[in-house]
Amino acid sequence: MTTTDNAVEENAVEEGAAAKPSSSDVTTPTERSFPDPYEIETPEGAEGWEDMYAYHNRFLPSRQAEDSAKTWFRNSLHYPEVSYPFDQVTIDGAFTGTGVTNTRVFALPPAKGLDVRVINGYTYMSTIASPDADEQARRAEEFGKRAGYYFQNWDALYAEWEGRVTTAIRAVRDIEVPPLSEFESLERVTEDRGPTQANQLLVAYHRLLEHGDQIWTLHSEFLNLGYAAYLQFLTLCKEHFPEIDDQTISRMVSGVDVLLFRPDDELRALARRAEELGVGELVIAATTEAELLSNLADSEAGQTWLSALDVSKDPWFSFSYGSGMYHSHRSWIDDLRLPIQAIGDYIHRLRGGDDLTRPIDKLQKERDELVTHYRSLLDEEDLPAFNETLALSRTVFPYVENHNFYIEHWFLTNFWNKAREFSSLMQKWGFWNDVEDIFFLRRAEVEEAIVDLQMAWSAGGNPQGGHHWPAIITRRKQIYEALSNWNPPPALGPVPGEVNEPLTIMLWGITPETVERWLTAQDGGGSRTQLTGFAGSPGIAEGRARVVLRPDQLDTVQDGEILVSPVTSPSWTPVFGRIRASVSDIGGIMCHAAIVSREYGLPAVVGTGFGTTTIKTGQLIRVDGNAGTVTILDEPTGV
């Protein structure tokens, strides 16, 4: 291995290179505590919620002693809302992928996988206990060989990975849901004599689940190695420059082009193209896809622009309005309102003389100046390690963000829409009333329904699903609404004496100070005029707040406002042209919201914990992205 590979191996043992929050690196719990998961009450109207989730996802009596002794952090970064029964496939798949990659594939020394639980519909997780020192040493040897191979061959392996993941996306898109026609084709009798539509229906559903499961191993394959490389650079910087802050370190690897910015770049290009073709006014006048087609279809210039739009759509509009983990967070390709509005905004900005180019040159200049400054402070013998770890961090950084577009956005957009094709068939046979109803069934229940239809169609009989599922779906919709009105605690179980696992801090924004703020709020204390979080992106801005709790509220954001949200999705970047700053409840210095804000030069404070519950729309606030503070300048009652 190279010096960098050895350093990463050593750092993995010392620091813990796990890309999920950890509760194992803690001291003896203090007397204060978060709620015991086994003492959490069911919200009124949500009785029976347990039936919506598989037994392995729940806090069970058989493991009460073990689970009550552990600290559980709520994964609101990826799962901020109540999970639908079918959508549990993303939770099971994601945690399986992370676990097998950490534990079985790369043998990360200090961390295995994560336990995951759902309570009242919300997702909590806790790291499985770290191995002892002897096992860590044995795993470190394996990790060095395996991670070293990837680091030495990163570009070639990453290119091969891109091929595998795009193949998986196309495979899901190409799954055929048989129509269950009156008769099999004559060719089935005279030529093919293969599986019938009944067989194909069940096989097709299994194939969807198969790809939905395997994609998460692809998701995690490079991810933790990328974080491990960045952690090594961060640790080295902290050793040599004890006063350096995390934001400064992150800026030394910024200014790197990643796929998450490509969809927004496509919108900017479409705005320029509309002006070149003289159809800008027609684009601005449209608010829906139907209006866009109506306005532009009758002219050659309009048709040329629409052709450019179609080219941009695949794949760049497969961009979820949320985290991608929920079927309900539709993508741009499903609902064009945000991209259409954004293109119109960009046309106005072009006419006003704005340069729509992201400030990448400015970021790179600032980045290079920072690197030059810190290099000048190092002794000659320390420069090689600094240069190597920095170079490796910049090499791996694009993957850390690019995987998000490939998996959470592009793949899952196709996955959810393919599930809707199955649901549409079931709806035609009277199983339920709405295509979206399938997501109120667990994946095993969907298979039961498919077998019901399979057998009935085969025999020429009538399936019984229409008499069985509608009442269950109706009740689960009621439960879902009741759970959505519940306020889940940020953590469960004993309070850790300290939190020192680096990625817990960098990604989730969970620090000792964060835990203390949670406890203070739990006790009814805390400031109502100032919030503290992470300095996600530098700069200071003042403006009126716009609290956005769900993606479907994005169209309420006005020019010059400050966006306040639970978490910011990368697909919200077109809104960044209208806002002065952003504030989020969730996230650390290396979460997507912080990275995107830095690349757009937008001040941001992430991981405030209570921004959306403390700040009201219309209040005047100040966001200090240098210090990580948000100040409410209006009296809370004066909104």
C-alpha positions as CSV (number, residue, x, y, z in Angstrom):
1,M,0.0,0.0,0.0
2,T,1.0,3.6,-0.4
3,T,1.6,5.9,2.6
4,T,-1.9,7.1,2.2
5,D,-3.4,3.6,2.3
6,N,-1.4,2.8,5.5
7,A,-2.6,6.0,7.0
8,V,-6.2,5.3,6.2
9,E,-5.9,1.8,7.7
10,E,-4.4,3.2,10.9
11,N,-6.9,6.0,11.1
12,A,-9.8,3.5,10.6
13,V,-8.6,1.7,13.8
14,E,-8.1,4.9,15.8
15,E,-11.0,7.0,14.7
16,G,-13.7,4.7,13.4
17,A,-14.5,4.9,9.7
18,A,-18.1,4.1,9.7
19,A,-20.5,6.3,7.7
20,K,-23.4,6.2,10.1
21,P,-24.0,7.5,13.6
22,S,-22.4,5.5,16.3
23,S,-23.5,4.9,19.9
24,S,-20.6,2.6,20.7
25,D,-17.9,5.2,21.1
26,V,-19.4,6.5,24.3
27,T,-18.6,6.7,28.0
28,T,-20.8,5.4,30.8
29,P,-24.2,7.0,30.4
30,T,-25.2,9.9,32.6
31,E,-28.2,10.0,34.8
32,R,-30.2,12.0,32.3
33,S,-31.8,10.0,29.5
34,F,-34.0,10.1,26.5
35,P,-37.2,8.2,26.4
36,D,-37.0,4.4,26.8
37,P,-38.2,3.0,23.5
38,Y,-40.4,0.5,25.4
39,E,-42.1,3.3,27.2
40,I,-43.1,5.3,24.1
41,E,-46.9,5.5,23.8
42,T,-48.9,5.0,20.6
43,P,-50.4,8.3,19.4
44,E,-54.2,8.5,19.6
45,G,-55.7,7.1,16.4
46,A,-52.6,5.1,15.5
47,E,-53.5,1.9,17.3
48,G,-52.3,-1.1,15.4
49,W,-49.4,0.8,13.6
50,E,-47.2,-2.2,14.3
51,D,-48.9,-4.2,11.5
52,M,-47.6,-1.8,9.0
53,Y,-44.0,-2.9,9.5
54,A,-42.2,-6.3,9.6
55,Y,-41.4,-7.8,13.0
56,H,-37.6,-7.4,12.4
57,N,-38.1,-3.6,12.1
58,R,-39.7,-3.1,15.5
59,F,-38.7,-3.0,19.2
60,L,-39.7,-6.5,20.3
61,P,-40.1,-7.8,23.9
62,S,-37.5,-10.5,23.1
63,R,-34.7,-7.9,22.9
64,Q,-36.0,-5.3,25.4
65,A,-33.1,-5.6,27.8
66,E,-30.5,-5.1,25.0
67,D,-32.4,-2.4,23.1
68,S,-33.2,-0.3,26.2
69,A,-29.5,-0.2,27.2
70,K,-28.5,1.3,23.8
71,T,-28.7,4.9,22.5
72,W,-30.8,5.2,19.4
73,F,-30.5,8.2,17.1
74,R,-33.3,9.1,14.8
75,N,-32.3,9.0,11.2
76,S,-34.1,12.1,10.1
77,L,-31.5,12.9,7.5
78,H,-32.7,10.2,5.2
79,Y,-36.1,9.4,6.8
80,P,-37.6,12.6,8.1
81,E,-41.2,11.5,7.8
82,V,-43.3,8.5,8.7
83,S,-42.3,5.5,6.5
84,Y,-44.9,3.8,4.4
85,P,-45.2,0.0,4.7
86,F,-43.8,-0.7,1.2
87,D,-41.1,1.9,1.5
88,Q,-39.4,-0.1,4.2
89,V,-37.6,-1.8,1.3
90,T,-35.3,1.2,1.2
91,I,-34.6,1.0,5.0
92,D,-33.9,-2.7,4.9
93,G,-31.8,-2.4,1.7
94,A,-29.8,0.6,2.8
95,F,-28.8,-0.8,6.2
96,T,-28.1,-4.2,4.7
97,G,-25.8,-2.6,2.1
98,T,-24.0,-0.6,4.7
99,G,-23.7,-3.5,7.1
100,V,-22.4,-6.1,4.6
101,T,-19.9,-3.6,3.1
102,N,-18.6,-2.5,6.5
103,T,-18.6,-5.9,8.2
104,R,-18.1,-8.6,5.5
105,V,-16.6,-6.9,2.4
106,F,-14.0,-4.4,3.6
107,A,-13.8,-5.4,7.2
108,L,-13.7,-1.9,8.7
109,P,-11.8,-2.4,11.9
110,P,-13.8,-0.5,14.5
111,A,-17.4,-0.6,13.2
112,K,-19.7,-3.3,12.0
113,G,-23.3,-2.5,10.9
114,L,-26.2,-0.9,12.4
115,D,-29.3,-2.0,14.2
116,V,-32.4,-0.3,12.9
117,R,-35.8,0.0,14.4
118,V,-39.1,1.7,13.6
119,I,-41.3,3.1,16.3
120,N,-44.5,5.0,15.6
121,G,-43.4,5.0,11.9
122,Y,-40.1,6.8,12.5
123,T,-36.6,5.3,11.9
124,Y,-34.0,5.0,14.6
125,M,-30.5,3.4,14.5
126,S,-27.7,2.3,16.7
127,T,-24.3,0.9,16.0
128,I,-23.7,-2.7,16.8
129,A,-21.0,-3.0,19.4
130,S,-17.4,-2.6,18.2
131,P,-15.1,-5.6,18.4
132,D,-12.4,-5.9,20.9
133,A,-8.8,-4.7,20.3
134,D,-7.5,-8.1,19.0
135,E,-10.3,-8.4,16.5
136,Q,-9.9,-4.8,15.4
137,A,-6.2,-5.5,14.7
138,R,-7.2,-8.6,12.7
139,R,-9.8,-6.7,10.8
140,A,-7.4,-3.8,10.2
141,E,-5.0,-6.1,8.3
142,E,-7.9,-7.2,6.1
143,F,-9.1,-3.7,5.6
144,G,-5.7,-2.5,4.6
145,K,-5.5,-5.0,1.7
146,R,-9.0,-4.5,0.5
147,A,-9.2,-0.7,0.9
148,G,-5.7,-0.3,-0.5
149,Y,-6.7,-2.1,-3.7
150,Y,-9.6,0.2,-4.2
151,F,-7.6,3.4,-3.5
152,Q,-4.9,2.3,-5.9
153,N,-7.4,1.5,-8.7
154,W,-10.1,4.1,-7.8
155,D,-10.7,5.6,-11.2
156,A,-10.9,2.3,-13.1
157,L,-13.1,0.7,-10.4
158,Y,-15.3,3.7,-10.3
159,A,-15.8,3.7,-14.0
160,E,-16.7,0.0,-13.8
161,W,-19.1,0.8,-10.9
162,E,-20.9,3.4,-13.1
163,G,-21.5,0.8,-15.7
164,R,-22.9,-1.7,-13.2
165,V,-25.3,0.9,-11.6
166,T,-26.6,2.2,-15.0
167,T,-27.2,-1.4,-16.0
168,A,-29.2,-1.9,-12.8
169,I,-31.3,1.2,-13.6
170,R,-32.0,0.1,-17.1
171,A,-32.9,-3.4,-15.8
172,V,-35.6,-2.0,-13.5
173,R,-36.9,0.3,-16.3
174,D,-37.1,-2.7,-18.7
175,I,-39.1,-5.0,-16.3
176,E,-42.3,-5.9,-18.1
177,V,-45.5,-6.2,-16.1
178,P,-47.6,-8.6,-18.1
179,P,-51.0,-7.3,-19.0
180,L,-52.9,-10.5,-18.1
181,S,-54.8,-10.5,-21.4
182,E,-57.7,-12.8,-22.2
183,F,-55.6,-15.4,-24.0
184,E,-51.9,-16.1,-24.2
185,S,-50.6,-15.2,-27.7
186,L,-50.8,-17.8,-30.4
187,E,-47.0,-17.7,-30.6
188,R,-46.9,-18.9,-27.0
189,V,-48.5,-22.1,-28.4
190,T,-46.8,-22.5,-31.7
191,E,-43.3,-21.2,-31.1
192,D,-42.3,-20.0,-27.6
193,R,-43.9,-22.4,-25.1
194,G,-42.2,-20.5,-22.3
195,P,-43.6,-19.1,-19.0
196,T,-47.1,-17.8,-19.0
197,Q,-48.2,-14.3,-18.0
198,A,-49.1,-15.7,-14.6
199,N,-45.5,-16.9,-14.1
200,Q,-44.1,-13.7,-15.5
201,L,-46.1,-11.6,-13.1
202,L,-44.6,-13.1,-10.0
203,V,-41.1,-13.3,-11.5
204,A,-41.3,-9.6,-12.6
205,Y,-42.2,-8.6,-9.0
206,H,-39.3,-10.7,-7.6
207,R,-37.0,-9.1,-10.1
208,L,-38.0,-5.6,-8.9
209,L,-37.3,-6.5,-5.3
210,E,-34.0,-8.2,-6.3
211,H,-32.7,-5.1,-8.0
212,G,-34.1,-2.9,-5.1
213,D,-32.0,-5.0,-2.7
214,Q,-28.8,-5.3,-4.7
215,I,-28.6,-1.6,-5.5
216,W,-27.7,-0.8,-1.9
217,T,-24.5,-2.9,-2.0
218,L,-23.6,-0.7,-5.0
219,H,-24.5,2.3,-2.9
220,S,-22.1,1.4,-0.1
221,E,-19.3,-0.1,-2.2
222,F,-17.2,3.1,-2.5
223,L,-19.0,5.3,0.0
224,N,-17.3,4.5,3.3
225,L,-14.0,4.3,1.6
226,G,-14.6,7.8,0.4
227,Y,-15.4,9.0,3.9
228,A,-12.4,7.1,5.3
229,A,-10.1,9.0,2.9
230,Y,-11.6,12.3,3.8
231,L,-11.4,11.4,7.5
232,Q,-7.7,10.8,7.2
233,F,-7.2,14.3,5.7
234,L,-9.4,15.8,8.4
235,T,-7.5,14.0,11.1
236,L,-4.2,15.0,9.7
237,C,-5.3,18.7,9.5
238,K,-6.5,18.6,13.1
239,E,-3.2,17.1,14.3
240,H,-1.1,19.8,12.6
241,F,-3.6,22.7,13.1
242,P,-5.6,22.2,16.3
243,E,-7.5,25.4,15.8
244,I,-8.7,24.7,12.3
245,D,-12.4,24.4,11.9
246,D,-14.2,21.7,9.9
247,Q,-15.6,24.2,7.4
248,T,-12.1,25.3,6.4
249,I,-11.0,21.7,5.9
250,S,-14.0,20.9,3.8
251,R,-13.4,24.0,1.6
252,M,-10.0,22.6,0.7
253,V,-11.7,19.8,-1.2
254,S,-14.5,21.9,-2.7
255,G,-14.8,23.2,-6.2
256,V,-15.1,19.7,-7.7
257,D,-17.7,19.1,-10.3
258,V,-20.2,16.4,-9.3
259,L,-23.4,15.0,-10.9
260,L,-25.7,16.5,-8.3
261,F,-25.2,19.9,-9.9
262,R,-25.9,18.6,-13.4
263,P,-29.7,18.7,-13.3
264,D,-29.7,22.4,-12.3
265,D,-27.0,23.1,-15.0
266,E,-29.5,21.6,-17.5
267,L,-32.2,24.0,-16.4
268,R,-29.8,27.0,-16.8
269,A,-28.8,25.7,-20.3
270,L,-32.5,25.3,-21.2
271,A,-33.1,28.9,-20.2
272,R,-30.2,30.1,-22.4
273,R,-31.5,28.0,-25.3
274,A,-35.0,29.4,-24.9
275,E,-33.6,33.0,-25.3
276,E,-31.5,32.0,-28.3
277,L,-34.6,30.5,-30.0
278,G,-36.8,33.5,-29.1
279,V,-39.3,31.4,-27.1
280,G,-38.4,32.7,-23.6
281,E,-41.8,34.4,-23.1
282,L,-43.7,31.2,-24.0
283,V,-41.6,29.2,-21.5
284,I,-42.1,31.9,-18.8
285,A,-45.9,31.8,-19.4
286,A,-46.1,28.1,-18.6
287,T,-46.6,26.6,-15.2
288,T,-47.3,23.0,-16.1
289,E,-46.0,20.5,-18.7
290,A,-49.3,20.7,-20.6
291,E,-49.1,24.5,-20.9
292,L,-45.5,24.2,-22.0
293,L,-46.4,21.8,-24.8
294,S,-49.4,23.9,-25.8
295,N,-47.3,27.1,-25.9
296,L,-44.4,25.7,-27.9
297,A,-45.7,22.8,-30.1
298,D,-46.9,25.0,-33.0
299,S,-43.6,26.6,-33.9
300,E,-40.4,25.2,-35.3
301,A,-38.4,27.1,-32.6
302,G,-40.7,25.8,-29.9
303,Q,-40.4,22.2,-31.1
304,T,-36.6,22.6,-31.2
305,W,-36.7,23.7,-27.6
306,L,-39.0,20.9,-26.5
307,S,-36.6,18.4,-28.1
308,A,-33.8,19.9,-26.0
309,L,-36.0,19.5,-22.9
310,D,-36.6,15.8,-23.7
311,V,-32.8,15.3,-24.0
312,S,-32.3,16.9,-20.6
313,K,-35.1,14.8,-19.0
314,D,-33.2,11.5,-19.3
315,P,-31.6,11.1,-16.9
316,W,-31.3,14.5,-15.3
317,F,-35.0,14.9,-14.4
318,S,-35.0,11.7,-12.4
319,F,-34.3,13.9,-9.4
320,S,-36.4,13.4,-6.3
321,Y,-37.9,16.4,-4.5
322,G,-37.0,14.7,-1.3
323,S,-34.4,12.2,-0.1
324,G,-35.5,9.6,-2.7
325,M,-36.3,7.2,0.1
326,Y,-40.1,7.8,-0.1
327,H,-42.3,6.9,-3.0
328,S,-44.3,10.0,-2.2
329,H,-41.4,12.4,-2.9
330,R,-42.0,12.5,-6.7
331,S,-39.2,13.4,-9.1
332,W,-38.9,16.2,-11.6
333,I,-39.8,13.8,-14.3
334,D,-43.1,13.1,-12.6
335,D,-44.0,16.7,-11.8
336,L,-42.3,19.4,-13.9
337,R,-43.7,22.4,-12.0
338,L,-40.4,23.2,-10.2
339,P,-38.1,22.9,-13.2
340,I,-40.5,24.9,-15.3
341,Q,-40.6,27.6,-12.7
342,A,-36.8,27.5,-12.3
343,I,-36.3,27.8,-16.1
344,G,-38.5,30.9,-16.1
345,D,-36.6,32.4,-13.2
346,Y,-33.3,31.8,-15.0
347,I,-34.7,33.5,-18.1
348,H,-35.6,36.6,-16.0
349,R,-32.1,36.5,-14.5
350,L,-30.5,36.3,-17.9
351,R,-32.4,39.3,-19.0
352,G,-31.3,41.1,-15.9
353,G,-27.7,40.5,-16.8
354,D,-27.0,37.8,-14.3
355,D,-24.3,35.2,-14.9
356,L,-25.9,31.9,-14.3
357,T,-22.6,30.0,-14.0
358,R,-22.0,28.5,-10.6
359,P,-19.1,30.3,-8.9
360,I,-16.7,27.4,-9.3
361,D,-13.7,29.5,-10.3
362,K,-14.1,31.6,-7.2
363,L,-14.4,28.5,-5.1
364,Q,-11.3,26.9,-6.6
365,K,-9.4,30.1,-6.1
366,E,-10.3,30.3,-2.5
367,R,-9.6,26.6,-2.1
368,D,-6.2,26.9,-3.6
369,E,-5.4,29.9,-1.4
370,L,-6.3,27.9,1.7
371,V,-4.2,25.0,0.6
372,T,-1.2,27.2,-0.1
373,H,-1.6,28.9,3.3
374,Y,-1.7,25.7,5.3
375,R,1.1,24.1,3.2
376,S,3.3,27.0,4.2
377,L,2.8,26.3,7.9
378,L,4.0,22.7,7.6
379,D,7.5,21.4,8.0
380,E,9.1,19.8,5.0
381,E,8.8,16.3,6.3
382,D,5.0,16.7,6.9
383,L,4.2,17.9,3.4
384,P,4.1,14.5,1.6
385,A,1.4,13.1,3.9
386,F,-0.6,16.4,3.6
387,N,-0.4,16.4,-0.2
388,E,-1.2,12.7,-0.5
389,T,-4.3,12.7,1.8
390,L,-5.5,15.9,0.1
391,A,-5.1,14.4,-3.4
392,L,-6.9,11.2,-2.3
393,S,-9.8,13.2,-0.8
394,R,-10.2,15.1,-4.0
395,T,-10.1,11.9,-6.0
396,V,-12.8,10.2,-4.0
397,F,-15.0,13.2,-3.2
398,P,-17.0,13.1,-6.5
399,Y,-18.2,9.6,-5.7
400,V,-19.3,10.6,-2.2
401,E,-21.8,12.9,-3.9
402,N,-22.4,11.2,-7.3
403,H,-23.7,8.0,-5.7
404,N,-26.6,10.0,-4.4
405,F,-27.8,10.9,-7.9
406,Y,-27.3,7.4,-9.2
407,I,-29.0,5.6,-6.4
408,E,-31.4,7.8,-4.4
409,H,-32.6,9.8,-7.4
410,W,-32.1,8.0,-10.7
411,F,-32.6,4.4,-9.6
412,L,-35.3,5.0,-7.0
413,T,-37.3,7.2,-9.4
414,N,-37.5,4.2,-11.8
415,F,-38.0,1.7,-8.9
416,W,-41.0,3.6,-7.5
417,N,-42.6,4.1,-10.9
418,K,-42.2,0.4,-11.8
419,A,-44.0,-0.4,-8.5
420,R,-46.8,1.8,-9.7
421,E,-47.0,-0.2,-12.9
422,F,-47.7,-3.3,-10.8
423,S,-50.2,-1.3,-8.8
424,S,-52.0,-0.1,-11.9
425,L,-52.6,-3.7,-13.0
426,M,-53.9,-4.6,-9.5
427,Q,-56.2,-1.5,-9.5
428,K,-57.7,-2.6,-12.8
429,W,-58.6,-6.0,-11.2
430,G,-60.3,-4.2,-8.3
431,F,-57.7,-4.7,-5.6
432,W,-57.8,-1.0,-4.5
433,N,-58.9,2.3,-5.7
434,D,-55.8,4.3,-6.2
435,V,-52.4,3.5,-7.8
436,E,-50.7,4.9,-4.7
437,D,-52.5,2.4,-2.5
438,I,-49.9,-0.3,-3.1
439,F,-47.5,1.6,-0.9
440,F,-49.7,1.0,2.2
441,L,-48.9,-2.8,1.9
442,R,-45.7,-4.4,3.0
443,R,-43.7,-6.0,0.2
444,A,-44.7,-9.5,1.4
445,E,-48.3,-8.5,1.4
446,V,-47.9,-7.2,-2.2
447,E,-46.7,-10.7,-3.1
448,E,-49.8,-12.2,-1.5
449,A,-52.0,-10.0,-3.6
450,I,-50.1,-10.9,-6.7
451,V,-50.4,-14.6,-6.0
452,D,-54.2,-14.0,-5.5
453,L,-54.4,-12.4,-8.9
454,Q,-52.1,-14.9,-10.5
455,M,-54.3,-17.9,-9.4
456,A,-57.6,-16.2,-10.2
457,W,-56.5,-15.1,-13.7
458,S,-55.0,-18.5,-14.5
459,A,-58.2,-20.3,-13.6
460,G,-60.6,-17.7,-15.0
461,G,-62.0,-16.9,-11.6
462,N,-62.2,-13.8,-9.5
463,P,-59.5,-12.6,-7.2
464,Q,-60.5,-11.8,-3.6
465,G,-58.2,-8.8,-3.1
466,G,-60.9,-6.3,-3.6
467,H,-62.7,-7.7,-0.6
468,H,-59.6,-7.9,1.6
469,W,-57.3,-5.0,1.0
470,P,-59.4,-1.8,0.8
471,A,-60.4,-1.8,4.5
472,I,-56.8,-2.5,5.5
473,I,-55.5,0.4,3.3
474,T,-58.2,2.8,4.6
475,R,-57.2,2.0,8.2
476,R,-53.5,2.4,7.5
477,K,-54.1,5.8,5.9
478,Q,-55.7,6.9,9.1
479,I,-52.8,5.5,11.1
480,Y,-50.3,7.2,8.9
481,E,-52.0,10.6,9.5
482,A,-52.0,10.0,13.2
483,L,-48.3,9.1,13.2
484,S,-47.5,12.2,11.1
485,N,-48.9,14.4,13.8
486,W,-46.6,12.8,16.5
487,N,-43.4,14.6,17.4
488,P,-40.7,11.9,17.6
489,P,-37.8,12.5,20.0
490,P,-34.3,12.9,18.4
491,A,-32.9,10.0,20.4
492,L,-34.0,7.1,22.6
493,G,-32.4,5.4,25.5
494,P,-29.5,6.4,27.8
495,V,-27.6,9.6,27.1
496,P,-24.0,8.9,25.9
497,G,-21.3,10.6,28.0
498,E,-19.6,11.7,24.8
499,V,-20.0,11.3,21.1
500,N,-16.6,11.2,19.3
501,E,-17.1,9.1,16.2
502,P,-16.1,11.6,13.4
503,L,-18.8,10.7,10.8
504,T,-21.5,10.9,13.3
505,I,-20.5,14.5,13.7
506,M,-19.8,15.3,10.0
507,L,-22.9,13.8,8.4
508,W,-25.6,13.8,11.0
509,G,-24.4,16.8,13.0
510,I,-24.6,14.8,16.3
511,T,-22.1,16.2,18.8
512,P,-22.1,16.5,22.6
513,E,-23.5,20.0,22.2
514,T,-26.2,18.6,20.0
515,V,-27.2,16.0,22.6
516,E,-27.2,18.7,25.2
517,R,-29.5,20.9,23.1
518,W,-31.9,18.0,22.7
519,L,-31.9,17.4,26.5
520,T,-32.5,21.1,27.2
521,A,-35.4,21.1,24.8
522,Q,-36.8,17.9,26.3
523,D,-36.7,19.7,29.7
524,G,-38.5,22.7,28.3
525,G,-35.5,25.1,28.1
526,G,-33.4,26.7,25.4
527,S,-33.3,30.0,23.6
528,R,-36.3,31.1,21.5
529,T,-34.3,33.7,19.6
530,Q,-31.0,32.1,18.7
531,L,-30.2,28.7,17.3
532,T,-26.8,27.0,17.0
533,G,-25.8,24.5,14.5
534,F,-22.9,23.8,12.1
535,A,-21.3,26.4,9.9
536,G,-22.3,24.6,6.7
537,S,-21.3,27.3,4.2
538,P,-19.6,30.7,4.9
539,G,-21.3,34.1,4.7
540,I,-23.8,36.2,6.6
541,A,-27.3,37.0,5.3
542,E,-30.5,38.6,6.7
543,G,-34.0,38.1,5.3
544,R,-37.5,36.9,6.0
545,A,-37.9,33.2,6.8
546,R,-39.8,30.8,4.7
547,V,-40.4,27.5,6.5
548,V,-40.8,24.6,4.1
549,L,-41.7,21.3,5.8
550,R,-42.4,19.3,2.6
551,P,-41.2,19.4,-1.0
552,D,-44.6,20.3,-2.2
553,Q,-44.3,23.7,-0.4
554,L,-41.3,24.8,-2.4
555,D,-43.3,26.9,-4.8
556,T,-44.2,29.2,-1.9
557,V,-40.5,30.4,-1.6
558,Q,-40.2,34.1,-2.6
559,D,-37.2,36.1,-3.9
560,G,-34.9,37.2,-1.1
561,E,-36.2,34.9,1.6
562,I,-34.2,32.5,3.8
563,L,-35.2,28.9,3.4
564,V,-35.8,27.0,6.7
565,S,-36.4,23.3,6.4
566,P,-35.9,20.0,8.1
567,V,-33.3,19.0,5.5
568,T,-32.5,20.4,2.1
569,S,-32.6,18.1,-0.9
570,P,-30.0,18.5,-3.8
571,S,-33.0,18.8,-6.1
572,W,-33.9,22.1,-4.5
573,T,-30.9,23.9,-5.9
574,P,-33.0,25.8,-8.5
575,V,-34.6,27.6,-5.5
576,F,-31.1,28.7,-4.4
577,G,-31.2,31.4,-7.0
578,R,-34.1,33.0,-5.2
579,I,-33.0,32.7,-1.5
580,R,-30.3,34.5,0.5
581,A,-29.4,31.6,2.8
582,S,-30.6,28.3,4.1
583,V,-31.2,26.8,7.6
584,S,-31.8,23.1,8.3
585,D,-32.7,21.1,11.3
586,I,-30.5,18.1,10.3
587,G,-27.0,17.5,9.1
588,G,-23.3,18.1,9.7
589,I,-20.5,19.8,7.8
590,M,-20.4,17.0,5.1
591,C,-24.1,16.5,4.6
592,H,-25.5,17.1,1.1
593,A,-27.1,20.4,2.2
594,A,-23.8,21.8,3.4
595,I,-21.9,20.7,0.4
596,V,-24.4,22.0,-2.1
597,S,-24.6,25.4,-0.3
598,R,-20.8,25.8,-0.4
599,E,-20.7,25.0,-4.1
600,Y,-23.4,27.6,-4.8
601,G,-21.8,30.2,-2.5
602,L,-24.9,30.4,-0.3
603,P,-24.6,31.0,3.5
604,A,-25.9,28.0,5.4
605,V,-26.3,26.7,8.9
606,V,-27.2,23.0,9.2
607,G,-28.1,20.8,12.1
608,T,-29.9,23.5,14.2
609,G,-32.2,20.8,15.5
610,F,-35.2,23.0,16.0
611,G,-35.2,25.6,13.2
612,T,-38.5,24.6,11.7
613,T,-40.2,24.5,15.1
614,T,-38.7,27.8,16.4
615,I,-38.7,30.0,13.4
616,K,-42.0,31.1,11.8
617,T,-42.5,32.1,8.2
618,G,-42.2,35.9,7.8
619,Q,-39.8,36.4,10.7
620,L,-36.7,38.4,10.1
621,I,-33.6,36.3,10.8
622,R,-29.9,36.5,10.5
623,V,-27.9,33.5,9.3
624,D,-24.2,33.4,10.1
625,G,-22.7,30.7,8.1
626,N,-19.3,31.5,9.5
627,A,-20.2,31.0,13.2
628,G,-23.0,28.5,12.7
629,T,-25.7,30.6,14.4
630,V,-29.2,31.8,13.4
631,T,-30.7,34.8,15.2
632,I,-34.4,35.7,15.2
633,L,-34.5,39.5,14.9
634,D,-38.3,39.8,15.2
635,E,-40.1,39.1,18.4
636,P,-41.6,35.5,18.2
637,T,-45.1,36.9,18.8
638,G,-44.7,39.6,16.2
639,V,-45.2,37.5,13.1
